[in-house]
Amino acid sequence: MLTAVLLTFVAVAGPWVIHLAPRSQRLIALVGFVAILLMWLLFENWFGKWYFWIGLLVGIGSLFFLSGGGDHRDRRPRRRTSELTEEISDL
């Protein structure tokens, strides 16, 4: 029973860990998540466990629902670099 709860927690938390990692470290977070799943596979087969796949779908679904459906574009207008350099020179 404890194994099922832990595997479900890992499946739900995995997408969030990858999403919340800084942009430059998301690949490392993905590799770490896959490594944890592969290490778990050494001790127990989780491919056929329905609660793992349900947990993974819940994690991905909650991520899309709470983060706005995957639209991460910045809606603020970008400032030109010349304006930024002028502000720095004014200091």
PyMOL Python script that loads the backbone (N, CA, C, O; Angstrom):
from pymol import cmd

cmd.read_pdbstr("""\
ATOM      1  N   MET A   1       0.822  -1.197   0.000  1.00  0.00           N
ATOM      2  CA  MET A   1       0.000   0.000   0.000  1.00  0.00           C
ATOM      3  C   MET A   1       0.870   1.267   0.000  1.00  0.00           C
ATOM      4  O   MET A   1       0.576   2.221  -0.720  1.00  0.00           O
ATOM      5  N   LEU A   2       1.929   1.275   0.799  1.00  0.00           N
ATOM      6  CA  LEU A   2       2.807   2.433   0.867  1.00  0.00           C
ATOM      7  C   LEU A   2       3.499   2.677  -0.470  1.00  0.00           C
ATOM      8  O   LEU A   2       3.702   3.822  -0.873  1.00  0.00           O
ATOM      9  N   THR A   3       3.858   1.595  -1.151  1.00  0.00           N
ATOM     10  CA  THR A   3       4.490   1.725  -2.463  1.00  0.00           C
ATOM     11  C   THR A   3       3.548   2.394  -3.461  1.00  0.00           C
ATOM     12  O   THR A   3       3.973   3.222  -4.266  1.00  0.00           O
ATOM     13  N   ALA A   4       2.266   2.031  -3.404  1.00  0.00           N
ATOM     14  CA  ALA A   4       1.286   2.634  -4.302  1.00  0.00           C
ATOM     15  C   ALA A   4       1.138   4.124  -4.029  1.00  0.00           C
ATOM     16  O   ALA A   4       1.040   4.917  -4.965  1.00  0.00           O
ATOM     17  N   VAL A   5       1.121   4.512  -2.765  1.00  0.00           N
ATOM     18  CA  VAL A   5       0.985   5.930  -2.411  1.00  0.00           C
ATOM     19  C   VAL A   5       2.224   6.705  -2.862  1.00  0.00           C
ATOM     20  O   VAL A   5       2.100   7.794  -3.424  1.00  0.00           O
ATOM     21  N   LEU A   6       3.409   6.158  -2.622  1.00  0.00           N
ATOM     22  CA  LEU A   6       4.644   6.839  -3.027  1.00  0.00           C
ATOM     23  C   LEU A   6       4.754   6.961  -4.538  1.00  0.00           C
ATOM     24  O   LEU A   6       5.151   8.008  -5.049  1.00  0.00           O
ATOM     25  N   LEU A   7       4.406   5.896  -5.257  1.00  0.00           N
ATOM     26  CA  LEU A   7       4.477   5.951  -6.712  1.00  0.00           C
ATOM     27  C   LEU A   7       3.482   6.960  -7.273  1.00  0.00           C
ATOM     28  O   LEU A   7       3.792   7.668  -8.232  1.00  0.00           O
ATOM     29  N   THR A   8       2.301   7.032  -6.692  1.00  0.00           N
ATOM     30  CA  THR A   8       1.313   8.022  -7.132  1.00  0.00           C
ATOM     31  C   THR A   8       1.811   9.433  -6.836  1.00  0.00           C
ATOM     32  O   THR A   8       1.634  10.332  -7.657  1.00  0.00           O
ATOM     33  N   PHE A   9       2.435   9.641  -5.668  1.00  0.00           N
ATOM     34  CA  PHE A   9       2.975  10.954  -5.334  1.00  0.00           C
ATOM     35  C   PHE A   9       4.080  11.356  -6.314  1.00  0.00           C
ATOM     36  O   PHE A   9       4.125  12.503  -6.759  1.00  0.00           O
ATOM     37  N   VAL A  10       4.959  10.430  -6.647  1.00  0.00           N
ATOM     38  CA  VAL A  10       6.036  10.721  -7.599  1.00  0.00           C
ATOM     39  C   VAL A  10       5.447  11.054  -8.967  1.00  0.00           C
ATOM     40  O   VAL A  10       5.927  11.966  -9.640  1.00  0.00           O
ATOM     41  N   ALA A  11       4.423  10.332  -9.379  1.00  0.00           N
ATOM     42  CA  ALA A  11       3.806  10.570 -10.684  1.00  0.00           C
ATOM     43  C   ALA A  11       3.122  11.930 -10.734  1.00  0.00           C
ATOM     44  O   ALA A  11       3.167  12.600 -11.766  1.00  0.00           O
ATOM     45  N   VAL A  12       2.490  12.351  -9.644  1.00  0.00           N
ATOM     46  CA  VAL A  12       1.817  13.651  -9.619  1.00  0.00           C
ATOM     47  C   VAL A  12       2.838  14.780  -9.496  1.00  0.00           C
ATOM     48  O   VAL A  12       2.685  15.821 -10.134  1.00  0.00           O
ATOM     49  N   ALA A  13       3.870  14.585  -8.687  1.00  0.00           N
ATOM     50  CA  ALA A  13       4.837  15.654  -8.421  1.00  0.00           C
ATOM     51  C   ALA A  13       5.851  15.828  -9.543  1.00  0.00           C
ATOM     52  O   ALA A  13       6.416  16.912  -9.684  1.00  0.00           O
ATOM     53  N   GLY A  14       6.099  14.802 -10.340  1.00  0.00           N
ATOM     54  CA  GLY A  14       7.115  14.878 -11.396  1.00  0.00           C
ATOM     55  C   GLY A  14       6.908  16.014 -12.382  1.00  0.00           C
ATOM     56  O   GLY A  14       7.838  16.789 -12.606  1.00  0.00           O
ATOM     57  N   PRO A  15       5.730  16.148 -12.981  1.00  0.00           N
ATOM     58  CA  PRO A  15       5.524  17.269 -13.903  1.00  0.00           C
ATOM     59  C   PRO A  15       5.673  18.635 -13.237  1.00  0.00           C
ATOM     60  O   PRO A  15       6.140  19.581 -13.871  1.00  0.00           O
ATOM     61  N   TRP A  16       5.284  18.750 -11.966  1.00  0.00           N
ATOM     62  CA  TRP A  16       5.423  20.019 -11.253  1.00  0.00           C
ATOM     63  C   TRP A  16       6.881  20.359 -10.992  1.00  0.00           C
ATOM     64  O   TRP A  16       7.280  21.519 -11.095  1.00  0.00           O
ATOM     65  N   VAL A  17       7.671  19.358 -10.657  1.00  0.00           N
ATOM     66  CA  VAL A  17       9.098  19.601 -10.417  1.00  0.00           C
ATOM     67  C   VAL A  17       9.761  20.105 -11.693  1.00  0.00           C
ATOM     68  O   VAL A  17      10.579  21.024 -11.654  1.00  0.00           O
ATOM     69  N   ILE A  18       9.406  19.505 -12.816  1.00  0.00           N
ATOM     70  CA  ILE A  18       9.981  19.929 -14.093  1.00  0.00           C
ATOM     71  C   ILE A  18       9.516  21.341 -14.443  1.00  0.00           C
ATOM     72  O   ILE A  18      10.306  22.155 -14.921  1.00  0.00           O
ATOM     73  N   HIS A  19       8.247  21.629 -14.209  1.00  0.00           N
ATOM     74  CA  HIS A  19       7.708  22.950 -14.541  1.00  0.00           C
ATOM     75  C   HIS A  19       8.283  24.048 -13.651  1.00  0.00           C
ATOM     76  O   HIS A  19       8.561  25.147 -14.131  1.00  0.00           O
ATOM     77  N   LEU A  20       8.464  23.771 -12.379  1.00  0.00           N
ATOM     78  CA  LEU A  20       8.924  24.790 -11.444  1.00  0.00           C
ATOM     79  C   LEU A  20      10.437  24.989 -11.457  1.00  0.00           C
ATOM     80  O   LEU A  20      10.946  25.924 -10.837  1.00  0.00           O
ATOM     81  N   ALA A  21      11.149  24.126 -12.151  1.00  0.00           N
ATOM     82  CA  ALA A  21      12.602  24.305 -12.266  1.00  0.00           C
ATOM     83  C   ALA A  21      12.879  25.535 -13.127  1.00  0.00           C
ATOM     84  O   ALA A  21      12.098  25.846 -14.026  1.00  0.00           O
ATOM     85  N   PRO A  22      13.974  26.232 -12.865  1.00  0.00           N
ATOM     86  CA  PRO A  22      14.339  27.362 -13.735  1.00  0.00           C
ATOM     87  C   PRO A  22      14.515  26.894 -15.172  1.00  0.00           C
ATOM     88  O   PRO A  22      14.893  25.750 -15.425  1.00  0.00           O
ATOM     89  N   ARG A  23      14.240  27.783 -16.097  1.00  0.00           N
ATOM     90  CA  ARG A  23      14.246  27.429 -17.516  1.00  0.00           C
ATOM     91  C   ARG A  23      15.560  26.774 -17.946  1.00  0.00           C
ATOM     92  O   ARG A  23      15.557  25.866 -18.776  1.00  0.00           O
ATOM     93  N   SER A  24      16.663  27.224 -17.393  1.00  0.00           N
ATOM     94  CA  SER A  24      17.954  26.664 -17.800  1.00  0.00           C
ATOM     95  C   SER A  24      18.203  25.286 -17.197  1.00  0.00           C
ATOM     96  O   SER A  24      19.124  24.594 -17.630  1.00  0.00           O
ATOM     97  N   GLN A  25      17.409  24.865 -16.210  1.00  0.00           N
ATOM     98  CA  GLN A  25      17.626  23.590 -15.545  1.00  0.00           C
ATOM     99  C   GLN A  25      16.490  22.597 -15.754  1.00  0.00           C
ATOM    100  O   GLN A  25      16.440  21.571 -15.077  1.00  0.00           O
ATOM    101  N   ARG A  26      15.585  22.881 -16.670  1.00  0.00           N
ATOM    102  CA  ARG A  26      14.458  21.975 -16.885  1.00  0.00           C
ATOM    103  C   ARG A  26      14.878  20.646 -17.496  1.00  0.00           C
ATOM    104  O   ARG A  26      14.285  19.609 -17.197  1.00  0.00           O
ATOM    105  N   LEU A  27      15.887  20.671 -18.340  1.00  0.00           N
ATOM    106  CA  LEU A  27      16.358  19.416 -18.912  1.00  0.00           C
ATOM    107  C   LEU A  27      16.951  18.525 -17.821  1.00  0.00           C
ATOM    108  O   LEU A  27      16.755  17.310 -17.835  1.00  0.00           O
ATOM    109  N   ILE A  28      17.666  19.121 -16.889  1.00  0.00           N
ATOM    110  CA  ILE A  28      18.229  18.357 -15.778  1.00  0.00           C
ATOM    111  C   ILE A  28      17.104  17.796 -14.905  1.00  0.00           C
ATOM    112  O   ILE A  28      17.201  16.662 -14.436  1.00  0.00           O
ATOM    113  N   ALA A  29      16.046  18.568 -14.681  1.00  0.00           N
ATOM    114  CA  ALA A  29      14.917  18.090 -13.891  1.00  0.00           C
ATOM    115  C   ALA A  29      14.215  16.930 -14.598  1.00  0.00           C
ATOM    116  O   ALA A  29      13.805  15.966 -13.951  1.00  0.00           O
ATOM    117  N   LEU A  30      14.077  17.019 -15.912  1.00  0.00           N
ATOM    118  CA  LEU A  30      13.459  15.935 -16.673  1.00  0.00           C
ATOM    119  C   LEU A  30      14.308  14.670 -16.601  1.00  0.00           C
ATOM    120  O   LEU A  30      13.780  13.576 -16.398  1.00  0.00           O
ATOM    121  N   VAL A  31      15.613  14.817 -16.766  1.00  0.00           N
ATOM    122  CA  VAL A  31      16.508  13.661 -16.682  1.00  0.00           C
ATOM    123  C   VAL A  31      16.457  13.056 -15.283  1.00  0.00           C
ATOM    124  O   VAL A  31      16.479  11.834 -15.137  1.00  0.00           O
ATOM    125  N   GLY A  32      16.390  13.895 -14.255  1.00  0.00           N
ATOM    126  CA  GLY A  32      16.283  13.403 -12.889  1.00  0.00           C
ATOM    127  C   GLY A  32      14.989  12.649 -12.651  1.00  0.00           C
ATOM    128  O   GLY A  32      14.992  11.613 -11.986  1.00  0.00           O
ATOM    129  N   PHE A  33      13.886  13.150 -13.182  1.00  0.00           N
ATOM    130  CA  PHE A  33      12.598  12.472 -13.030  1.00  0.00           C
ATOM    131  C   PHE A  33      12.605  11.116 -13.726  1.00  0.00           C
ATOM    132  O   PHE A  33      12.134  10.124 -13.170  1.00  0.00           O
ATOM    133  N   VAL A  34      13.137  11.079 -14.930  1.00  0.00           N
ATOM    134  CA  VAL A  34      13.226   9.809 -15.661  1.00  0.00           C
ATOM    135  C   VAL A  34      14.169   8.848 -14.936  1.00  0.00           C
ATOM    136  O   VAL A  34      13.911   7.645 -14.894  1.00  0.00           O
ATOM    137  N   ALA A  35      15.254   9.365 -14.369  1.00  0.00           N
ATOM    138  CA  ALA A  35      16.189   8.510 -13.630  1.00  0.00           C
ATOM    139  C   ALA A  35      15.517   7.900 -12.398  1.00  0.00           C
ATOM    140  O   ALA A  35      15.742   6.733 -12.080  1.00  0.00           O
ATOM    141  N   ILE A  36      14.698   8.685 -11.711  1.00  0.00           N
ATOM    142  CA  ILE A  36      13.979   8.152 -10.547  1.00  0.00           C
ATOM    143  C   ILE A  36      13.019   7.059 -10.981  1.00  0.00           C
ATOM    144  O   ILE A  36      12.906   6.029 -10.316  1.00  0.00           O
ATOM    145  N   LEU A  37      12.327   7.276 -12.093  1.00  0.00           N
ATOM    146  CA  LEU A  37      11.405   6.251 -12.575  1.00  0.00           C
ATOM    147  C   LEU A  37      12.147   4.992 -13.004  1.00  0.00           C
ATOM    148  O   LEU A  37      11.672   3.884 -12.756  1.00  0.00           O
ATOM    149  N   LEU A  38      13.306   5.143 -13.643  1.00  0.00           N
ATOM    150  CA  LEU A  38      14.077   3.968 -14.050  1.00  0.00           C
ATOM    151  C   LEU A  38      14.644   3.223 -12.844  1.00  0.00           C
ATOM    152  O   LEU A  38      14.692   1.993 -12.848  1.00  0.00           O
ATOM    153  N   MET A  39      15.072   3.946 -11.816  1.00  0.00           N
ATOM    154  CA  MET A  39      15.542   3.275 -10.604  1.00  0.00           C
ATOM    155  C   MET A  39      14.401   2.540  -9.912  1.00  0.00           C
ATOM    156  O   MET A  39      14.595   1.454  -9.366  1.00  0.00           O
ATOM    157  N   TRP A  40      13.208   3.139  -9.938  1.00  0.00           N
ATOM    158  CA  TRP A  40      12.048   2.479  -9.357  1.00  0.00           C
ATOM    159  C   TRP A  40      11.720   1.219 -10.138  1.00  0.00           C
ATOM    160  O   TRP A  40      11.277   0.223  -9.567  1.00  0.00           O
ATOM    161  N   LEU A  41      11.938   1.266 -11.449  1.00  0.00           N
ATOM    162  CA  LEU A  41      11.658   0.113 -12.298  1.00  0.00           C
ATOM    163  C   LEU A  41      12.568  -1.064 -11.960  1.00  0.00           C
ATOM    164  O   LEU A  41      12.190  -2.215 -12.175  1.00  0.00           O
ATOM    165  N   LEU A  42      13.760  -0.793 -11.435  1.00  0.00           N
ATOM    166  CA  LEU A  42      14.651  -1.875 -11.025  1.00  0.00           C
ATOM    167  C   LEU A  42      14.054  -2.703  -9.888  1.00  0.00           C
ATOM    168  O   LEU A  42      14.269  -3.913  -9.814  1.00  0.00           O
ATOM    169  N   PHE A  43      13.312  -2.051  -9.011  1.00  0.00           N
ATOM    170  CA  PHE A  43      12.764  -2.738  -7.846  1.00  0.00           C
ATOM    171  C   PHE A  43      11.329  -3.215  -8.050  1.00  0.00           C
ATOM    172  O   PHE A  43      10.913  -4.213  -7.461  1.00  0.00           O
ATOM    173  N   GLU A  44      10.590  -2.518  -8.865  1.00  0.00           N
ATOM    174  CA  GLU A  44       9.186  -2.881  -9.069  1.00  0.00           C
ATOM    175  C   GLU A  44       8.735  -2.412 -10.449  1.00  0.00           C
ATOM    176  O   GLU A  44       9.120  -1.334 -10.904  1.00  0.00           O
ATOM    177  N   ASN A  45       7.933  -3.211 -11.096  1.00  0.00           N
ATOM    178  CA  ASN A  45       7.427  -2.845 -12.414  1.00  0.00           C
ATOM    179  C   ASN A  45       6.221  -1.917 -12.248  1.00  0.00           C
ATOM    180  O   ASN A  45       5.184  -2.329 -11.729  1.00  0.00           O
ATOM    181  N   TRP A  46       6.361  -0.667 -12.688  1.00  0.00           N
ATOM    182  CA  TRP A  46       5.269   0.304 -12.562  1.00  0.00           C
ATOM    183  C   TRP A  46       4.556   0.540 -13.888  1.00  0.00           C
ATOM    184  O   TRP A  46       3.620   1.338 -13.949  1.00  0.00           O
ATOM    185  N   PHE A  47       4.987  -0.148 -14.960  1.00  0.00           N
ATOM    186  CA  PHE A  47       4.328   0.060 -16.248  1.00  0.00           C
ATOM    187  C   PHE A  47       2.858  -0.365 -16.212  1.00  0.00           C
ATOM    188  O   PHE A  47       2.005   0.296 -16.805  1.00  0.00           O
ATOM    189  N   GLY A  48       2.568  -1.443 -15.532  1.00  0.00           N
ATOM    190  CA  GLY A  48       1.200  -1.954 -15.503  1.00  0.00           C
ATOM    191  C   GLY A  48       0.363  -1.428 -14.372  1.00  0.00           C
ATOM    192  O   GLY A  48      -0.788  -1.838 -14.223  1.00  0.00           O
ATOM    193  N   LYS A  49       0.894  -0.538 -13.571  1.00  0.00           N
ATOM    194  CA  LYS A  49       0.155  -0.013 -12.421  1.00  0.00           C
ATOM    195  C   LYS A  49      -0.738   1.145 -12.870  1.00  0.00           C
ATOM    196  O   LYS A  49      -0.245   2.173 -13.334  1.00  0.00           O
ATOM    197  N   TRP A  50      -2.025   0.975 -12.731  1.00  0.00           N
ATOM    198  CA  TRP A  50      -2.974   1.984 -13.206  1.00  0.00           C
ATOM    199  C   TRP A  50      -2.855   3.270 -12.399  1.00  0.00           C
ATOM    200  O   TRP A  50      -3.057   4.355 -12.944  1.00  0.00           O
ATOM    201  N   TYR A  51      -2.531   3.170 -11.106  1.00  0.00           N
ATOM    202  CA  TYR A  51      -2.461   4.367 -10.276  1.00  0.00           C
ATOM    203  C   TYR A  51      -1.283   5.262 -10.667  1.00  0.00           C
ATOM    204  O   TYR A  51      -1.333   6.472 -10.450  1.00  0.00           O
ATOM    205  N   PHE A  52      -0.227   4.681 -11.240  1.00  0.00           N
ATOM    206  CA  PHE A  52       0.869   5.510 -11.732  1.00  0.00           C
ATOM    207  C   PHE A  52       0.404   6.362 -12.909  1.00  0.00           C
ATOM    208  O   PHE A  52       0.664   7.565 -12.950  1.00  0.00           O
ATOM    209  N   TRP A  53      -0.274   5.748 -13.853  1.00  0.00           N
ATOM    210  CA  TRP A  53      -0.706   6.477 -15.047  1.00  0.00           C
ATOM    211  C   TRP A  53      -1.791   7.496 -14.711  1.00  0.00           C
ATOM    212  O   TRP A  53      -1.819   8.584 -15.287  1.00  0.00           O
ATOM    213  N   ILE A  54      -2.681   7.153 -13.786  1.00  0.00           N
ATOM    214  CA  ILE A  54      -3.694   8.122 -13.345  1.00  0.00           C
ATOM    215  C   ILE A  54      -3.013   9.294 -12.645  1.00  0.00           C
ATOM    216  O   ILE A  54      -3.378  10.447 -12.876  1.00  0.00           O
ATOM    217  N   GLY A  55      -2.025   9.013 -11.788  1.00  0.00           N
ATOM    218  CA  GLY A  55      -1.291  10.069 -11.099  1.00  0.00           C
ATOM    219  C   GLY A  55      -0.544  10.967 -12.066  1.00  0.00           C
ATOM    220  O   GLY A  55      -0.517  12.185 -11.890  1.00  0.00           O
ATOM    221  N   LEU A  56       0.069  10.371 -13.096  1.00  0.00           N
ATOM    222  CA  LEU A  56       0.778  11.164 -14.097  1.00  0.00           C
ATOM    223  C   LEU A  56      -0.187  12.051 -14.872  1.00  0.00           C
ATOM    224  O   LEU A  56       0.123  13.211 -15.143  1.00  0.00           O
ATOM    225  N   LEU A  57      -1.347  11.524 -15.231  1.00  0.00           N
ATOM    226  CA  LEU A  57      -2.354  12.344 -15.921  1.00  0.00           C
ATOM    227  C   LEU A  57      -2.880  13.460 -15.018  1.00  0.00           C
ATOM    228  O   LEU A  57      -3.110  14.576 -15.484  1.00  0.00           O
ATOM    229  N   VAL A  58      -3.068  13.170 -13.742  1.00  0.00           N
ATOM    230  CA  VAL A  58      -3.517  14.200 -12.800  1.00  0.00           C
ATOM    231  C   VAL A  58      -2.456  15.287 -12.670  1.00  0.00           C
ATOM    232  O   VAL A  58      -2.785  16.473 -12.644  1.00  0.00           O
ATOM    233  N   GLY A  59      -1.184  14.896 -12.587  1.00  0.00           N
ATOM    234  CA  GLY A  59      -0.110  15.878 -12.477  1.00  0.00           C
ATOM    235  C   GLY A  59      -0.014  16.766 -13.701  1.00  0.00           C
ATOM    236  O   GLY A  59       0.107  17.984 -13.576  1.00  0.00           O
ATOM    237  N   ILE A  60      -0.068  16.173 -14.875  1.00  0.00           N
ATOM    238  CA  ILE A  60       0.009  16.955 -16.109  1.00  0.00           C
ATOM    239  C   ILE A  60      -1.245  17.807 -16.282  1.00  0.00           C
ATOM    240  O   ILE A  60      -1.157  18.968 -16.682  1.00  0.00           O
ATOM    241  N   GLY A  61      -2.414  17.233 -15.980  1.00  0.00           N
ATOM    242  CA  GLY A  61      -3.662  17.986 -16.102  1.00  0.00           C
ATOM    243  C   GLY A  61      -3.732  19.160 -15.149  1.00  0.00           C
ATOM    244  O   GLY A  61      -4.172  20.244 -15.532  1.00  0.00           O
ATOM    245  N   SER A  62      -3.304  18.959 -13.910  1.00  0.00           N
ATOM    246  CA  SER A  62      -3.323  20.067 -12.952  1.00  0.00           C
ATOM    247  C   SER A  62      -2.321  21.141 -13.344  1.00  0.00           C
ATOM    248  O   SER A  62      -2.550  22.327 -13.111  1.00  0.00           O
ATOM    249  N   LEU A  63      -1.228  20.730 -13.929  1.00  0.00           N
ATOM    250  CA  LEU A  63      -0.233  21.691 -14.393  1.00  0.00           C
ATOM    251  C   LEU A  63      -0.799  22.582 -15.491  1.00  0.00           C
ATOM    252  O   LEU A  63      -0.621  23.799 -15.454  1.00  0.00           O
ATOM    253  N   PHE A  64      -1.479  21.984 -16.468  1.00  0.00           N
ATOM    254  CA  PHE A  64      -2.082  22.775 -17.536  1.00  0.00           C
ATOM    255  C   PHE A  64      -3.232  23.635 -17.010  1.00  0.00           C
ATOM    256  O   PHE A  64      -3.395  24.780 -17.430  1.00  0.00           O
ATOM    257  N   PHE A  65      -4.021  23.088 -16.098  1.00  0.00           N
ATOM    258  CA  PHE A  65      -5.154  23.830 -15.576  1.00  0.00           C
ATOM    259  C   PHE A  65      -4.706  25.034 -14.752  1.00  0.00           C
ATOM    260  O   PHE A  65      -5.243  26.129 -14.920  1.00  0.00           O
ATOM    261  N   LEU A  66      -3.736  24.847 -13.872  1.00  0.00           N
ATOM    262  CA  LEU A  66      -3.322  25.923 -12.979  1.00  0.00           C
ATOM    263  C   LEU A  66      -2.332  26.898 -13.604  1.00  0.00           C
ATOM    264  O   LEU A  66      -2.178  28.018 -13.118  1.00  0.00           O
ATOM    265  N   SER A  67      -1.662  26.488 -14.670  1.00  0.00           N
ATOM    266  CA  SER A  67      -0.697  27.403 -15.288  1.00  0.00           C
ATOM    267  C   SER A  67      -1.261  28.094 -16.519  1.00  0.00           C
ATOM    268  O   SER A  67      -0.514  28.772 -17.226  1.00  0.00           O
ATOM    269  N   GLY A  68      -2.519  27.952 -16.795  1.00  0.00           N
ATOM    270  CA  GLY A  68      -3.142  28.689 -17.882  1.00  0.00           C
ATOM    271  C   GLY A  68      -3.131  27.963 -19.213  1.00  0.00           C
ATOM    272  O   GLY A  68      -3.152  28.611 -20.260  1.00  0.00           O
ATOM    273  N   GLY A  69      -3.100  26.660 -19.205  1.00  0.00           N
ATOM    274  CA  GLY A  69      -3.205  25.897 -20.437  1.00  0.00           C
ATOM    275  C   GLY A  69      -1.948  25.867 -21.279  1.00  0.00           C
ATOM    276  O   GLY A  69      -2.017  25.564 -22.470  1.00  0.00           O
ATOM    277  N   GLY A  70      -0.829  26.166 -20.707  1.00  0.00           N
ATOM    278  CA  GLY A  70       0.424  26.064 -21.444  1.00  0.00           C
ATOM    279  C   GLY A  70       0.818  27.326 -22.184  1.00  0.00           C
ATOM    280  O   GLY A  70       1.832  27.320 -22.883  1.00  0.00           O
ATOM    281  N   ASP A  71       0.059  28.414 -22.062  1.00  0.00           N
ATOM    282  CA  ASP A  71       0.392  29.665 -22.728  1.00  0.00           C
ATOM    283  C   ASP A  71       1.250  30.501 -21.788  1.00  0.00           C
ATOM    284  O   ASP A  71       0.728  31.166 -20.893  1.00  0.00           O
ATOM    285  N   HIS A  72       2.561  30.470 -21.988  1.00  0.00           N
ATOM    286  CA  HIS A  72       3.475  31.134 -21.065  1.00  0.00           C
ATOM    287  C   HIS A  72       4.095  32.391 -21.661  1.00  0.00           C
ATOM    288  O   HIS A  72       5.131  32.854 -21.182  1.00  0.00           O
ATOM    289  N   ARG A  73       3.492  32.935 -22.676  1.00  0.00           N
ATOM    290  CA  ARG A  73       4.063  34.146 -23.261  1.00  0.00           C
ATOM    291  C   ARG A  73       3.857  35.331 -22.325  1.00  0.00           C
ATOM    292  O   ARG A  73       2.845  35.438 -21.633  1.00  0.00           O
ATOM    293  N   ASP A  74       4.829  36.196 -22.327  1.00  0.00           N
ATOM    294  CA  ASP A  74       4.753  37.401 -21.514  1.00  0.00           C
ATOM    295  C   ASP A  74       3.864  38.405 -22.235  1.00  0.00           C
ATOM    296  O   ASP A  74       4.148  38.769 -23.376  1.00  0.00           O
ATOM    297  N   ARG A  75       2.817  38.848 -21.605  1.00  0.00           N
ATOM    298  CA  ARG A  75       1.845  39.737 -22.243  1.00  0.00           C
ATOM    299  C   ARG A  75       2.268  41.203 -22.182  1.00  0.00           C
ATOM    300  O   ARG A  75       1.665  42.045 -22.848  1.00  0.00           O
ATOM    301  N   ARG A  76       3.291  41.517 -21.396  1.00  0.00           N
ATOM    302  CA  ARG A  76       3.742  42.901 -21.308  1.00  0.00           C
ATOM    303  C   ARG A  76       4.521  43.268 -22.566  1.00  0.00           C
ATOM    304  O   ARG A  76       5.253  42.438 -23.106  1.00  0.00           O
ATOM    305  N   PRO A  77       4.369  44.497 -23.033  1.00  0.00           N
ATOM    306  CA  PRO A  77       5.161  44.897 -24.203  1.00  0.00           C
ATOM    307  C   PRO A  77       6.644  44.966 -23.841  1.00  0.00           C
ATOM    308  O   PRO A  77       7.009  45.430 -22.761  1.00  0.00           O
ATOM    309  N   ARG A  78       7.478  44.507 -24.741  1.00  0.00           N
ATOM    310  CA  ARG A  78       8.916  44.517 -24.496  1.00  0.00           C
ATOM    311  C   ARG A  78       9.477  45.900 -24.750  1.00  0.00           C
ATOM    312  O   ARG A  78       9.053  46.602 -25.668  1.00  0.00           O
ATOM    313  N   ARG A  79      10.429  46.277 -23.931  1.00  0.00           N
ATOM    314  CA  ARG A  79      11.091  47.566 -24.106  1.00  0.00           C
ATOM    315  C   ARG A  79      12.287  47.386 -25.018  1.00  0.00           C
ATOM    316  O   ARG A  79      12.968  46.360 -24.990  1.00  0.00           O
ATOM    317  N   ARG A  80      12.523  48.389 -25.813  1.00  0.00           N
ATOM    318  CA  ARG A  80      13.684  48.320 -26.699  1.00  0.00           C
ATOM    319  C   ARG A  80      14.956  48.431 -25.881  1.00  0.00           C
ATOM    320  O   ARG A  80      14.958  49.037 -24.809  1.00  0.00           O
ATOM    321  N   THR A  81      16.035  47.851 -26.379  1.00  0.00           N
ATOM    322  CA  THR A  81      17.299  47.884 -25.639  1.00  0.00           C
ATOM    323  C   THR A  81      17.849  49.301 -25.556  1.00  0.00           C
ATOM    324  O   THR A  81      18.578  49.626 -24.618  1.00  0.00           O
ATOM    325  N   SER A  82      17.511  50.145 -26.522  1.00  0.00           N
ATOM    326  CA  SER A  82      18.006  51.525 -26.453  1.00  0.00           C
ATOM    327  C   SER A  82      17.396  52.256 -25.258  1.00  0.00           C
ATOM    328  O   SER A  82      18.062  53.083 -24.635  1.00  0.00           O
ATOM    329  N   GLU A  83      16.142  51.961 -24.935  1.00  0.00           N
ATOM    330  CA  GLU A  83      15.523  52.569 -23.765  1.00  0.00           C
ATOM    331  C   GLU A  83      16.197  52.089 -22.491  1.00  0.00           C
ATOM    332  O   GLU A  83      16.368  52.862 -21.549  1.00  0.00           O
ATOM    333  N   LEU A  84      16.576  50.827 -22.454  1.00  0.00           N
ATOM    334  CA  LEU A  84      17.229  50.274 -21.268  1.00  0.00           C
ATOM    335  C   LEU A  84      18.605  50.877 -21.068  1.00  0.00           C
ATOM    336  O   LEU A  84      18.987  51.181 -19.938  1.00  0.00           O
ATOM    337  N   THR A  85      19.365  51.056 -22.154  1.00  0.00           N
ATOM    338  CA  THR A  85      20.699  51.629 -22.033  1.00  0.00           C
ATOM    339  C   THR A  85      20.620  53.105 -21.613  1.00  0.00           C
ATOM    340  O   THR A  85      21.494  53.594 -20.898  1.00  0.00           O
ATOM    341  N   GLU A  86      19.578  53.806 -22.054  1.00  0.00           N
ATOM    342  CA  GLU A  86      19.396  55.183 -21.639  1.00  0.00           C
ATOM    343  C   GLU A  86      19.122  55.287 -20.151  1.00  0.00           C
ATOM    344  O   GLU A  86      19.605  56.203 -19.485  1.00  0.00           O
ATOM    345  N   GLU A  87      18.341  54.341 -19.630  1.00  0.00           N
ATOM    346  CA  GLU A  87      18.049  54.349 -18.209  1.00  0.00           C
ATOM    347  C   GLU A  87      19.307  54.052 -17.397  1.00  0.00           C
ATOM    348  O   GLU A  87      19.508  54.647 -16.338  1.00  0.00           O
ATOM    349  N   ILE A  88      20.136  53.163 -17.865  1.00  0.00           N
ATOM    350  CA  ILE A  88      21.366  52.828 -17.157  1.00  0.00           C
ATOM    351  C   ILE A  88      22.328  54.014 -17.175  1.00  0.00           C
ATOM    352  O   ILE A  88      22.980  54.307 -16.172  1.00  0.00           O
ATOM    353  N   SER A  89      22.413  54.694 -18.319  1.00  0.00           N
ATOM    354  CA  SER A  89      23.337  55.839 -18.404  1.00  0.00           C
ATOM    355  C   SER A  89      22.840  57.003 -17.550  1.00  0.00           C
ATOM    356  O   SER A  89      23.651  57.821 -17.116  1.00  0.00           O
ATOM    357  N   ASP A  90      21.553  57.103 -17.299  1.00  0.00           N
ATOM    358  CA  ASP A  90      21.008  58.165 -16.463  1.00  0.00           C
ATOM    359  C   ASP A  90      21.359  57.963 -14.983  1.00  0.00           C
ATOM    360  O   ASP A  90      21.325  58.917 -14.205  1.00  0.00           O
ATOM    361  N   LEU A  91      21.689  56.751 -14.600  1.00  0.00           N
ATOM    362  CA  LEU A  91      22.026  56.489 -13.201  1.00  0.00           C
ATOM    363  C   LEU A  91      23.367  57.054 -12.917  1.00  0.00           C
ATOM    364  O   LEU A  91      23.855  56.949 -11.792  1.00  0.00           O
TER     365      LEU A  91
END
""", "prot")
cmd.dss("prot")
cmd.show_as("cartoon", "prot")
cmd.util.cbc("prot")
cmd.orient("prot")
